[in-house]
């Protein structure tokens, strides 16, 4: 009887080890990587009245990583969570920075160095998340603060928020909505810059279309 009990216990132990081995060898769910996709082919907004320097986009520390954040506004609006198996290819701050520079270059001349006569645009991201207003409906929210400097002084400053409805209540839908909201916010910022009294700045030679940038 004792011998049978020992054999039974050993069989149970071997079964448990086999189950653990099977779990450890199971393939992990692959991580989906996202970016903003292709930039719009052409810009329909107003051209910049002068050359423009775009400084590096800034953001809070929680945007330094590549997590895709969402907020359940209908349950606890002060809490943010990140998708487990979906990521940006790099930080959303870097993705937004590249999108902004491409859009600005499509409207005029963008330079990389600072001079007293050329205005500078600084953008600081404040929020960049997918907001669920209910379990089956969400939107991408991009909120930023934009400041234009010239000759070491502030020309103007404004806060921009752009929302875009997500086509699906998941990470892929959030990415699509945040990309659309980013393009809307960037368009609003550049339209605002184009309307500022910056005509006195010295243009940079070699502008496109026979116009001074």
PEPEQUI-V480673 format. One record per residue. N is the residue number from 1. PSI is psi as a letter, one per 20 degrees, with the letter a starting at -180 (NA if undefined). BURIAL is # if it has 16 or more other C-alpha atoms within 10 Angstrom, else .. D_CENTER is the distance of its C-alpha to the mean C-alpha in whole Angstrom. Layout:
N PSI BURIAL D_CENTER
N PSI BURIAL D_CENTER
This chain:
1 g . 68
2 h . 66
3 g . 66
4 h . 64
5 g . 62
6 g . 60
7 g . 60
8 g . 58
9 h . 56
10 h . 55
11 g . 54
12 g . 51
13 g . 50
14 h . 50
15 g . 48
16 g . 45
17 h . 45
18 h . 44
19 g . 42
20 h . 40
21 h . 40
22 g . 39
23 g . 36
24 h . 35
25 i . 35
26 p . 33
27 p . 30
28 q . 26
29 p . 24
30 q . 22
31 p . 18
32 p . 16
33 p . 13
34 q # 10
35 a # 8
36 i # 8
37 a . 12
38 q . 14
39 q . 13
40 q . 16
41 h . 19
42 q . 20
43 p . 20
44 j . 22
45 r . 21
46 q . 24
47 q # 24
48 p # 24
49 i # 27
50 r # 27
51 q # 25
52 p # 22
53 p # 21
54 o # 17
55 r # 17
56 p # 14
57 p # 11
58 r # 11
59 r # 10
60 r . 12
61 h . 14
62 i . 12
63 j # 9
64 h . 11
65 a . 11
66 k # 9
67 q # 10
68 o # 9
69 q # 10
70 q # 12
71 p # 15
72 n # 19
73 h # 20
74 i . 23
75 g . 24
76 n . 23
77 i . 20
78 i . 20
79 p . 19
80 q . 15
81 r . 16
82 q # 14
83 q . 15
84 h . 17
85 k . 17
86 p # 14
87 q # 11
88 q # 8
89 h # 10
90 a . 9
91 q # 7
92 h # 3
93 g # 6
94 g # 8
95 g # 6
96 h # 5
97 g # 9
98 h # 10
99 g # 9
100 g # 11
101 g # 14
102 g . 15
103 g # 15
104 g # 17
105 h # 19
106 i # 20
107 i # 21
108 b # 23
109 p # 24
110 p # 21
111 r # 23
112 i . 22
113 q . 25
114 p . 26
115 q . 29
116 h . 30
117 h # 31
118 p # 27
119 q # 25
120 p # 21
121 p # 18
122 p # 16
123 p # 13
124 o # 12
125 p # 9
126 g # 11
127 q . 9
128 n # 6
129 r # 8
130 p # 11
131 p # 14
132 o # 17
133 h . 20
134 r . 22
135 h . 22
136 j . 22
137 p . 20
138 r # 16
139 q # 14
140 p # 10
141 p # 10
142 p # 8
143 p # 11
144 r # 11
145 p # 14
146 p # 16
147 p # 19
148 p # 21
149 q # 24
150 p # 27
151 l . 30
152 j . 29
153 r . 28
154 p . 26
155 g # 26
156 r . 24
157 q # 21
158 r . 19
159 p . 17
160 p # 15
161 p # 13
162 p # 12
163 q # 13
164 p # 13
165 p # 15
166 p # 15
167 i . 17
168 q # 18
169 l # 18
170 a # 16
171 g # 13
172 g # 13
173 h # 14
174 g # 11
175 g # 9
176 g # 11
177 g # 10
178 h # 7
179 g # 7
180 g # 10
181 h # 9
182 g # 7
183 h # 10
184 g # 12
185 g # 11
186 g # 12
187 g # 15
188 g # 16
189 g # 16
190 h # 17
191 g # 20
192 g # 21
193 g # 21
194 h # 23
195 i . 26
196 q . 26
197 m . 29
198 j # 28
199 i . 31
200 i . 33
201 q # 31
202 p # 32
203 r # 31
204 p . 30
205 q . 33
206 k . 32
207 r . 30
208 q . 29
209 j . 31
210 j . 34
211 q . 32
212 p # 31
213 NA # 28
